[in-house]
Amino acid sequence: MKLSMGGKSIILRLELQTEHLHFGQLITVITENGGDVVAIDVIQTGANWSVRDITVTASEQAQLESITSTIKELPGVRLVHVSDRTFLLHLGGKIEMKPKAPIQNRDDLSRVYTPDVARVCMAIYEQPDNAYKLTIKRNTVAVVSDGSAVLGLGNIGPYAAMPVMEGKAMLFKQFADVDAFPICLSTQSTEDIVAAVRHLAPAFGGINLEDISSPRCFEIEQRLREELDIPVFHDDQHGTAVVLYAGLINALKVVGKRIDEVKVVVCGIGAAGIACSNILLAAGVKELIGVDREGALVRTRRYANPMWNDYAQRTNPNELTGTLHDVLEEADVFIGLSAGGVLKRADVERMKQRPVVFVMANPTPEIHPDEIEDIAGVIATGRSDFPNQINNVLCFPGIFRAALDCQARTINEEMKLAASAAIASVVTPQELNKLYIIPSVFNQEVVRRIREAVIQAAIRTGVARRIPREFRQPEQPVVSELPGSR
């Protein structure tokens, strides 16, 4: 999951002695230190004093720290406390569980619990697929992490990763009405993680793996896909890939190029880089070259990383060698999933005219978009403060909504390609331009289109266990949702 650092905000509770300090002086101190006052609330007041909450925003945390330290030195002011609005949002966690029906009397109690619940248990025992109809499995995803690769933060462990996973659960619910629960495991052993998820799986309709370091993430996902009969989706790999390809579909329309004719260079061959390369190859890219710290990956060399050896066998058909600067000559597309500053203007100048440049390193892109705005045909980043943000949030809610609704056994490449095309289709031909190739995460059309396209792909490829009513052919019978019903 990509974390970007935006504006900072705090609430200062101040006790002011009005005979010693005019309120305007306080505002001046705040603005001189780089802050903006966005709200003032009076908490208490007297003849010569008042207590006020002042909401202050700034672009950098250091500016807020400077404001608070300066205020502490002012005569006539007592800093009661400082509330960080982000921390306030996280107090007690960001999600909760609520019953769908109230328990108001003994009859209600007997139906949700003992003794009547036994009939429901036996219905599932006799037919395990009834778990999709009679338990939360129908609409629930586990968001699983070991906290080993929280993007922008690194290996911070399971406790510190929980706020990110809670946020992911919120996004599932907000955008696609999918119930998701954060599970942070206190192990970074591949065997332990696979075993833990396997044992947890009966309660869930899907598994979203998150922020697990490479290369362990590949084996963990692959083994769970083989051992479980529910979708397992490592979002840092495949979510990035789906949204990237959606953006590239529209970017190539802007510059007037075909996907099967472009030369693509991918910089950063980790989890996301491999997944992005895979989806581009599946979409029809013929010439794709991966570059990492050892230069262009080529099949004539052997690498310590086994994933690189497999990757090199499937890419770089012309066996180009050398640095990023070398292989970018006459390239049409640059995909950056590496580190800030690795791409130079001189590199982009070696590419073909109107190149597509996706610089998705966070928080610092491979090159600042302003440096190449005059020579690039389309630029996209992973940040929200530039046009064309490649954001996983566009992808995973809709994909899991679809997978749950058709009870998919897996999320295959055809379903991912369908999701990319659906995201790209939200941007109409009239709207499409170099600064708008990808829809907003708040566009309500995104999840609906992904759901429809992905369910159709799941049915077409034979991984859907259930065909939702609106996708059934007229001659198909409607199966009752409730066991025992006719």
C-alpha positions in Angstrom: 0.0 0.0 0.0 1.4 3.4 -0.9 1.5 6.0 1.8 1.9 9.7 0.7 2.5 12.5 3.1 0.1 15.4 2.6 -0.6 18.5 4.7 -0.4 18.3 8.5 -3.0 19.6 10.9 -3.2 20.1 14.7 -5.6 21.6 17.2 -4.0 23.9 19.8 -5.9 24.4 23.0 -4.7 27.8 24.4 -5.5 29.7 27.6 -5.1 33.4 26.7 -4.7 36.3 29.2 -6.2 39.0 27.1 -4.6 41.9 29.0 -1.2 40.5 28.0 -1.8 39.4 24.5 -4.0 40.4 21.6 -5.4 37.6 19.6 -4.1 39.1 16.4 -0.5 38.7 17.8 -1.1 35.0 18.2 -2.3 34.7 14.6 0.8 36.5 13.4 3.1 34.1 15.2 1.3 31.2 13.6 1.5 32.5 10.0 5.1 33.7 10.4 6.1 30.1 11.2 4.4 28.7 8.1 0.9 27.8 9.6 -2.6 28.6 8.4 -5.4 29.0 10.9 -8.5 27.2 9.5 -10.8 27.2 12.5 -11.2 29.0 15.9 -13.5 27.6 18.6 -14.2 29.3 21.9 -14.2 26.7 24.7 -14.5 29.0 27.8 -14.3 32.7 28.4 -14.1 35.2 31.2 -13.6 38.9 31.7 -9.8 38.9 31.1 -9.2 35.4 29.7 -10.4 32.8 27.3 -9.7 29.2 26.3 -9.8 28.5 22.6 -9.2 25.7 20.2 -7.2 26.8 17.2 -7.0 24.4 14.2 -3.7 25.0 12.3 -2.5 23.4 9.1 1.0 23.4 7.6 2.8 21.7 4.8 5.6 20.2 7.0 5.6 18.7 10.5 8.6 20.8 11.4 6.5 24.0 10.9 3.9 22.8 13.4 6.7 22.0 15.9 8.1 25.5 15.4 4.6 27.0 16.0 4.0 25.1 19.2 7.5 25.9 20.6 7.2 29.6 19.8 3.7 29.8 21.4 5.1 28.3 24.6 7.5 31.3 24.9 4.8 33.9 24.5 3.7 35.9 27.6 0.1 35.6 28.4 -0.5 32.2 26.7 -0.6 28.8 28.3 -0.6 25.8 25.9 -3.0 23.4 27.5 -2.5 20.6 25.0 -1.9 19.8 21.3 -4.3 17.4 19.5 -3.1 16.0 16.2 -6.3 15.5 14.1 -4.9 12.4 12.5 -4.2 10.8 15.9 -7.7 11.8 17.1 -9.1 9.9 14.1 -7.3 6.8 15.1 -8.2 6.8 18.8 -9.5 3.4 19.7 -9.1 2.2 16.1 -11.0 3.3 13.0 -13.4 0.4 12.6 -15.9 -1.5 14.7 -18.3 -4.4 14.5 -22.0 -4.0 14.8 -24.8 -6.6 14.8 -27.1 -6.5 11.8 -30.2 -7.2 14.0 -30.9 -6.3 17.6 -31.3 -8.9 20.3 -34.3 -7.6 22.3 -35.8 -10.7 23.9 -35.3 -14.4 24.6 -36.8 -15.4 21.3 -34.2 -13.3 19.5 -31.5 -14.8 21.7 -32.5 -18.3 20.9 -32.5 -17.7 17.1 -29.1 -16.0 16.9 -27.5 -18.3 19.5 -28.6 -21.4 21.3 -30.7 -23.5 20.7 -31.9 -22.5 17.2 -28.5 -21.7 15.8 -27.8 -25.5 15.9 -30.1 -25.9 12.9 -28.0 -23.4 10.9 -24.8 -25.1 12.0 -26.0 -28.5 10.8 -27.1 -27.0 7.4 -23.5 -25.9 6.9 -22.1 -29.2 8.2 -24.2 -31.1 5.7 -23.4 -28.7 2.8 -20.3 -26.6 3.4 -21.1 -24.2 0.6 -23.9 -23.0 2.8 -21.3 -21.0 4.7 -21.5 -18.4 1.9 -25.2 -18.0 2.5 -25.4 -18.3 6.3 -22.2 -16.6 7.7 -20.1 -13.5 7.2 -18.0 -15.5 4.7 -20.3 -14.2 2.0 -19.0 -10.6 2.3 -15.8 -10.6 4.3 -12.2 -10.3 3.4 -9.1 -10.7 5.7 -6.5 -8.0 5.2 -3.3 -9.8 6.3 0.1 -8.4 6.9 3.3 -9.1 8.9 4.3 -5.4 8.8 7.6 -6.2 7.0 7.2 -3.8 4.0 4.9 -1.0 4.8 5.7 1.3 1.9 7.3 4.5 3.0 7.9 3.1 6.5 9.6 -0.3 5.9 9.7 -3.2 8.4 7.8 -1.7 11.3 6.2 -4.9 12.5 2.6 -6.1 13.2 1.6 -3.6 15.9 2.7 -0.5 14.0 1.2 -1.8 10.7 -2.3 -2.1 12.2 -3.4 1.5 11.5 -2.6 0.9 7.8 -4.6 -2.3 7.7 -7.5 -0.7 9.5 -7.5 2.0 6.9 -7.6 -0.6 4.2 -10.6 -2.2 5.8 -12.3 1.2 5.9 -11.7 1.7 2.1 -13.2 -1.8 1.4 -16.4 -0.8 3.2 -16.6 2.8 2.0 -16.1 2.1 -1.7 -17.5 -1.4 -2.2 -19.5 -2.3 0.9 -17.1 -5.2 1.6 -16.6 -6.1 5.2 -12.9 -6.4 5.8 -10.9 -7.2 9.0 -7.3 -6.3 9.7 -5.1 -9.2 10.8 -1.4 -8.4 11.6 0.6 -11.5 12.3 3.5 -11.6 14.9 5.7 -13.6 12.6 7.7 -13.0 9.4 8.2 -16.7 8.7 6.9 -17.8 5.4 5.8 -21.2 6.8 4.0 -19.6 9.8 2.2 -17.0 7.7 1.0 -19.6 5.2 -0.2 -21.8 8.1 -1.9 -19.0 9.9 -3.8 -17.8 6.9 -4.8 -21.3 5.9 -6.3 -21.9 9.4 -8.1 -18.5 9.3 -9.5 -18.9 5.8 -12.9 -20.7 6.7 -14.3 -17.4 8.1 -13.5 -15.4 5.0 -14.5 -15.1 1.3 -11.1 -13.7 0.2 -7.6 -12.9 1.5 -5.9 -9.5 0.7 -2.2 -9.8 1.5 -0.6 -6.5 2.3 2.8 -5.0 2.9 4.7 -8.3 3.0 8.4 -8.0 1.9 9.8 -9.4 -1.3 10.7 -12.1 -2.3 8.7 -13.9 0.5 5.5 -12.3 -0.7 5.7 -14.4 -4.0 6.0 -17.7 -2.3 3.3 -16.9 0.4 0.8 -15.8 -2.3 1.5 -18.7 -4.6 1.2 -21.3 -1.9 -2.0 -19.9 -0.5 -3.5 -19.7 -4.0 -2.7 -23.4 -4.4 -4.0 -24.4 -0.9 -7.1 -22.3 -0.6 -10.3 -22.3 -2.6 -10.9 -18.6 -2.1 -9.2 -15.6 -3.8 -5.8 -14.6 -2.5 -4.6 -11.2 -3.8 -1.4 -9.5 -2.9 -2.4 -5.9 -3.5 1.1 -4.4 -3.6 1.8 -6.6 -6.6 -1.5 -6.9 -8.5 -3.4 -3.8 -7.4 -0.5 -1.7 -8.6 -0.4 -3.7 -11.8 -4.1 -3.4 -12.5 -4.3 0.4 -12.0 -1.0 0.9 -13.9 -2.3 -0.9 -17.0 -5.6 1.0 -16.8 -3.6 4.3 -16.9 -1.4 3.0 -19.7 -4.5 2.0 -21.8 -5.5 5.7 -21.8 -2.0 7.1 -22.0 -1.4 5.3 -25.2 -4.6 6.7 -26.6 -3.4 10.2 -25.8 0.0 9.7 -27.6 -1.5 7.6 -30.4 0.4 4.4 -29.9 -0.5 0.7 -29.9 0.4 -1.5 -26.9 1.8 -4.3 -29.2 4.2 -1.8 -30.8 5.7 0.0 -27.9 9.0 -0.5 -26.2 8.5 -0.5 -22.4 11.2 -0.1 -19.7 10.3 -1.1 -16.2 12.7 0.2 -13.5 12.5 -1.7 -10.1 12.0 -5.4 -10.4 10.5 -6.2 -7.0 7.0 -7.4 -6.2 5.2 -4.6 -8.0 7.6 -4.5 -10.9 7.2 -8.2 -11.7 3.4 -8.0 -11.4 3.2 -4.9 -13.6 5.5 -6.6 -16.2 3.3 -9.7 -16.1 0.1 -7.8 -16.8 1.7 -5.8 -19.6 3.0 -9.0 -21.2 -0.5 -10.5 -20.9 -2.0 -7.4 -22.5 0.2 -7.7 -25.6 3.5 -5.8 -25.0 6.2 -7.4 -27.2 9.3 -5.6 -26.0 9.6 -5.1 -22.3 13.0 -4.6 -20.5 13.4 -4.8 -16.7 16.1 -2.8 -15.0 17.3 -3.0 -11.4 20.5 -2.3 -9.5 22.4 -4.7 -11.7 21.3 -3.0 -14.9 19.0 -4.5 -17.6 18.0 -8.1 -16.7 18.9 -10.4 -19.6 18.5 -14.1 -20.0 22.2 -14.7 -20.7 23.1 -13.9 -17.1 22.3 -15.7 -13.8 21.1 -13.8 -10.8 21.1 -14.5 -7.0 17.4 -13.6 -7.0 15.5 -16.6 -8.5 12.6 -14.3 -9.5 15.0 -12.3 -11.6 16.1 -15.4 -13.5 12.5 -16.3 -14.3 11.8 -12.7 -15.2 14.8 -12.5 -17.6 13.7 -15.6 -19.5 10.3 -13.9 -20.3 11.4 -10.4 -21.1 14.1 -8.3 -23.0 13.7 -10.2 -26.3 16.5 -8.3 -28.0 18.9 -9.0 -25.0 19.7 -5.4 -24.4 22.4 -4.8 -21.7 23.6 -1.8 -19.8 22.2 0.9 -17.5 18.8 2.5 -17.4 20.2 5.3 -19.5 21.4 2.8 -22.1 18.1 0.8 -22.5 15.9 3.9 -22.5 17.1 4.8 -26.0 14.0 4.9 -28.4 11.7 3.6 -25.6 8.1 4.6 -25.7 7.1 3.9 -22.1 9.0 4.2 -18.7 7.5 2.5 -15.7 9.2 3.5 -12.4 8.7 1.4 -9.3 12.1 2.1 -7.8 13.5 5.1 -5.9 13.4 8.9 -6.1 15.9 10.6 -8.4 17.0 7.6 -10.5 15.6 9.1 -13.8 17.2 12.1 -15.4 15.9 14.5 -18.0 18.7 13.3 -20.3 17.3 9.8 -20.0 13.8 10.9 -21.1 15.3 12.9 -24.0 16.7 9.6 -25.3 13.2 8.1 -25.5 10.9 8.5 -28.5 8.9 11.6 -29.0 6.0 12.1 -26.6 7.0 9.3 -24.2 4.7 7.9 -21.5 6.5 8.3 -18.2 5.0 6.7 -15.1 7.2 7.6 -12.0 5.5 5.9 -9.1 8.2 5.9 -6.4 6.8 7.3 -3.1 7.1 9.8 -1.6 9.7 11.0 -4.1 9.1 10.1 -7.8 12.0 8.9 -10.0 12.0 12.4 -11.5 10.0 15.4 -10.6 7.2 15.8 -13.2 8.0 19.5 -13.7 11.5 18.6 -15.1 10.0 16.8 -18.1 6.6 18.3 -18.5 7.6 19.9 -21.8 8.9 16.7 -23.4 6.7 13.9 -22.0 3.5 13.0 -23.7 1.9 11.8 -20.5 3.2 11.7 -16.9 1.7 9.7 -14.0 2.9 9.3 -10.4 1.9 7.5 -7.2 1.1 10.8 -5.5 -2.1 12.6 -5.0 -0.7 16.1 -5.5 0.1 15.6 -9.2 -2.3 14.7 -12.0 -2.8 11.0 -12.9 -2.3 9.3 -9.6 -1.8 5.5 -9.9 -3.6 4.5 -6.7 -4.4 0.9 -5.7 -7.7 2.2 -4.1 -9.1 2.3 -7.6 -8.7 -1.5 -7.9 -9.1 -3.7 -4.9 -12.6 -2.7 -3.6 -14.2 -3.5 -7.0 -12.2 -6.7 -7.6 -13.1 -8.2 -4.3 -16.7 -7.0 -4.6 -16.9 -9.0 -7.9 -15.0 -12.0 -6.5 -17.3 -12.2 -3.4 -20.5 -11.8 -5.5 -19.6 -14.7 -7.8 -17.8 -16.7 -5.1 -14.7 -16.9 -7.3 -12.1 -19.5 -6.4 -9.3 -17.2 -7.5 -8.5 -13.9 -9.1 -6.9 -14.8 -12.4 -5.1 -12.8 -15.1 -8.2 -12.4 -17.2 -10.0 -10.9 -14.3 -7.2 -8.4 -13.7 -7.1 -7.4 -17.3 -10.9 -6.9 -17.2 -10.5 -4.7 -14.1 -7.9 -2.5 -15.9 -10.1 -2.1 -18.9 -13.1 -1.2 -16.7 -11.1 1.5 -14.8 -9.9 3.0 -18.1 -13.4 3.1 -19.5 -14.6 5.4 -16.8 -12.6 8.2 -18.5 -14.7 9.2 -21.5 -13.1 10.1 -24.9 -14.3 13.7 -24.3 -12.5 13.9 -20.9 -9.3 12.1 -22.0 -6.2 14.2 -22.1 -2.6 14.1 -20.9 -3.6 15.4 -17.4 -6.6 13.0 -17.0 -6.0 9.4 -17.9 -7.3 7.8 -14.7 -10.5 8.4 -12.8 -10.7 9.7 -9.2 -10.9 7.2 -6.4 -14.1 8.9 -5.4 -15.8 8.3 -8.8 -18.7 6.0 -7.9 -18.7 4.5 -11.4 -15.4 2.7 -10.9 -16.5 -0.1 -8.6 -19.7 -0.7 -10.6 -17.8 -1.1 -13.8 -15.0 -3.3 -12.3 -17.6 -5.5 -10.7 -19.5 -6.1 -13.9 -16.3 -6.7 -16.0 -14.6 -9.0 -13.4 -17.7 -11.1 -12.8 -18.0 -11.7 -16.6 -14.4 -12.6 -16.8 -14.7 -15.0 -13.8 -17.7 -16.7 -15.4 -16.0 -16.9 -18.8 -12.9 -18.5 -17.3 -14.8 -21.0 -15.2 -13.7 -19.8 -11.7 -17.1 -18.4 -10.6 -19.0 -20.8 -8.3 -22.1 -18.6 -8.4 -23.6 -16.6 -11.2 -25.3 -13.5 -9.8 -28.9 -13.1 -10.9 -28.3 -10.2 -13.3 -25.6 -12.3 -15.2 -27.8 -15.5 -15.6 -29.1 -16.5 -19.0 -32.9 -16.7 -19.3 -32.8 -20.5 -19.3 -30.7 -20.8 -16.2 -32.7 -21.8 -13.1 -32.7 -19.5 -10.0 -31.3 -21.3 -7.1 -32.8 -20.5 -3.7 -30.5 -18.5 -1.4 -31.8 -20.2 1.7 -31.2 -23.9 2.5 -34.5 -25.7 2.9 -36.4 -23.2 0.8 -38.2 -24.0 -2.4 
